[in-house]
Amino acid sequence: MNLVFVSHNPIPVLLAVLVLFSSEALSQKESTGTQELSPMVVTARGGFPEPRASSPWSIDSLKARDLRHHVRTMPEALTGIPSVLVQKTALGQSSPYIRGLTGYHNVLLVDGIRLNHSAMRSGPNQYWSTVELLGTESIEVFRGPGGIIYGADAVGGVVNVLSAKPIFSNEGVVQGGHFFGKLSSAENSWSAGLNGIVYSPDWFAEVSYAEHSFGDLEGGKNIGNQVNTGYDSRGTNFRLSRKLNEDTSMTFGLQRTFMDDVPRTHKTVNGLTWEGLSPGSEIWRRLDQERNLYYGKFSWENGGGLMDMGIVTFSLHQHGQERNRMKKATKGGDFQYLDLNDFGVSSRFEADDPWGGRISYGIEYHRENLSSGGYEFDDNRLRGIDLAQGPLAADAHYNRYALYLNDSYETQSGWVVEPGVRFSSIRAELDRYFLKNNDASTIQTPETKVYDEWIGSIRASKEIAKDQFLFSGVSQGFRPPSLYDLTSTDETSAIEKPDTSLDPEKFLQAEIGLRGGADDWDWSISAYRTWVDDMIIRSPIETGNSAVLKANGDGFIQGLEIEVGYEWTPSWSSEIRLSWMDGEVEQMLDDNTSVTLVIDGRIYTAVDRAPDRLMPSQAMLVTRYAPEGLDWWAEFSILVVGQADDLSLKDETDSSRIPENGTPGFALFGLRGGRSVGEKTKITLTAENLGDVDYRVHGSGLNGPGRNFIFSVTHSF
């Protein structure tokens, strides 16, 4: 948890005094931290609740309604979770690396609905930032391969953004809502949103709307204003639920998010020279994107038989993006777009099994339709020649079929065992794609690629003492080449060629851990090792060249995660989270001195190097004070991150984002506090990076905020 108004302004200090020492108070029911000690989680079992303490998986649950007071975008809410690195390519483009694996190796869900698609990039995906926090109740972070339930791409982990459970009233029609506003100094930003609910004995409706305006981000004391980093966004979330009876309900929903002119600065002349970085040569580069999600969900419980509990979902996920860039002042630029529609059907069921446990199973189908194009323009922004395609195939389809079976039963010795198996079939139909997007003569022969895969998992947990659980497991993960892997012609950080010869990626992870509590303590410790087979690696063709070679490589990633909490008194509590990670994956080193491997006429040597953006060691300490009976709270945090100097071949050539000797470590100090003003108004003040440190999250395209103050208010009605 980092901590964040304008720096040299005395108003924030006065506000802090008024907030923290006013006679009115924030209800003690408000959480004082981001960690939610909810006894139940739903992500591990595909939407069906299970006790978090006894789960054989590593899961963290966060209260999103508290996080929105100080984080900018949804991915930033995950900062500080063990083995989670939140890289920010731009202020509005960020996504998590989980257990050493990048954006498209992790599945993003909204209320259990898959948002991953085949156009996601290999690096941090700007798509994660399109999920709006207003209207979100909690975020569950599932670490490790979740492929049995969630299929391809669920390798590093799964992030499930959850809305509040619909409520119904037996007292007629009830309505309410709240206004949310936030000001932040370091990016000269404001956010505002409205949320309203109406419910009756049989109906529930919720609507929320939020707007955000971010100015240019002010870095630490030696960085100052980071030019051309601000952008605007807005999002709408609507849900309508109908209770058919006590055990059955239907929900219809829609989400719409727009992000306007999000700049990618490090590739331009406005990039930083911090720690020897070399700014790019482009004049400017901007991204617009729109995401729409329409869904209908039918769920029930206590149905008996083979479908005692069930969730059936129909969804249409639409994602569009437009990229504008001026390459050089005298060479014009280009405009590229892609549009993707993903129609999905998923059904998940749970029932008693013959052995006295619970069995869950499901069937899924997704069909994606992709189109992509663009054009070049001159120095005066006048349209020139049309591009053969945009960043991906001009016309392609991507179909996913899957079925799975997962069981959970208790042995006589007290072990709860969860075996599972899943079959996935992916069909990529490459109807029209090109070797070079600016050369229509390079059109390739239409091709269909089919990837079939069986994966398995076995997990187990046992209560070895009161409220203390040992858990372990071995689980497989699977990721077939996506449309991005197969047809990309222009990666945002490096030029690449389509390659339809790539093999699917395969992963096997072993994990052992201990979770529990005693007296005033609670803890969770886990160690894991992931064996990597045929991971798709992008290696630089030659030093200083922006082109990359795509190839499959083997390797491993391993790590240790520790979370410990202690309640000093009923008013004082502390929590520390630690993580360590190591790994290496086979990559192709350009080498003209020895004949080891010849690819496209060039000579390569296979070497073992760290995977991209390997997370450095990290520690986070949070201490909270919530005095009994006074109903206000305050929080102090320290985030310490080690130097990221274990680099991949691609990292070593990324001179606009990663310093030559790796990304320096840093320590951030912060404060947060909150109070009520009357019965309906709540105020929160956050002070971020109190030391005004110059720092950068490893692999990011800009530095983090310097000394920063965030003021937020919520008013209920």
Secondary structure, 3 states (H helix, E strand, C coil): CCCCCCCCCCHHHHHHHHHHHCCCCCCCCCCCCCECCCCEECCCCCCCCEECCCCCCEEEEEEHHHHCCCCCCHHHHHCCCCCEEEEEEECCEEEEEECCECHHHEEEEECCEECCCCCCCCCCCHHHHHCCCCCEEEEEEEECCCHHHHCCCCCCEEEEEEECCCCCCCCCCEEEEEEEEEEECCCCEEEEEEEEEEECCCEEEEEEEEEEEECCEECCCCCCEECCCCEEEEEEEEEEEEEEECCEEEEEEEEEEEEEEEECCCCECCCCCHHHCCCCCECEEEEEEEEEEEEEEEEECCCCHHHCEEEEEEEEEEEEEEEEEEEECCCEEEEEEEEEEEEEEEEEEEEECCCCCEEEEEEEEEEEEEEEEEEEECCCCCEEEECCCCCCCCEEEEEEEEEEEEEEEECCCCCEEEEEEEEEEEEEEEEECECCCCCHHHECCCEEEEEEEEEEEEEEEEEEECCEEEEEEEEEEEECCCHHHHHCCECCCCECCCCCCCCCEEEEEEEEEEEEEECCEEEEEEEEEEEEEEEEEEEECCCCCCEEEEEEEEEEEEEEEEEEEEECCCCEEEEEEEEEEEEEEEEEEECCCCCCEEECCEEEEEEEECCCCCCCCEEEEEEEECCCCCCCEEEEEEEEECCECCCCHHHHHCCCCCCCCCECCEEEEEEEEEEEECCCEEEEEEEECCCCCCCCCCCCCCCCCCCEEEEEEEEEC
